[in-house]
């Protein structure tokens, strides 16, 4: 499992993010506080507090290509 933190500040960010994540053949979760949602679900993402960075967990051994595709959303 690979972890990072992302920021999805606008509706267009969420749409772009979901379109990239939907191409993954493994599970990707977003965790905010005690809530975890499927990162491929637009409705699930909008149920989170998007004003703060969100933890991302990619359930794969090699997420380097995926992280490269979403680098614009990754925050340190």
N, C-alpha and C positions, 0 to 999 in steps of 0.2 A: 504494500500500500504506500502511495506517495501522497504527501500533504503539502499544501500551500495556503495562502490567504488571498482572496480576491475581493475586488470592490466593483459592484454593479450599480453605478449611480443613476443611470437613466433607463427608460424603457427600451431604447435602441441598444444599449449595452446588454440588457437581458436577452433581447431577441438574437443579437449576434452571438452571445455566449452560448445560448441553447442550440443554435444552429451548428456550432462547432462540437459541442458535447454530444449531440445526437448522432454524430458520425462515429462515436466510440463504440466498440463492441464489448466494453466492460462497464461496470457500474461506477458512477461518479456521484458522490453525495456532497451536499452543502450543509454545514452545521452552524447554527446561530444559537448560542446559549444551550438550552436543552432540546432544541428542535433540530431534526435532521430531515432533509427532503432530497428527493431525486433531482439531480442537477439537469436532467433532461425534461423536467416538468416546469413549464412557464408559470402555471398556477401555483405550484409548490414554491417557486422562487419568490413570487409576489406575496406569499404569506409570511416571508421573513422580513426582518428589519433591515432594509437596504441602505439605511443612513450610516451603517457601520460596516467595516470589513467583515467578510464571512469566511470561515474555514472551509477548505475544499479537501476532500479525500478521494483520490483516484485508486480504485481497486485493481491495480495492475502492477507488474514488476518493473516495467519500463514506461514511464510517463513523459519522458523527455520531449518526444515529438508533440504530444498533447500540450504540455506546458509551453512549448514554443508557439503553438497556435493561439494560446490564450494569454500570451505575455502582456498584452495591453491591459488586461484586467488584474494581473498579479500585483500585489502590493507587498512591500517588505515589512 
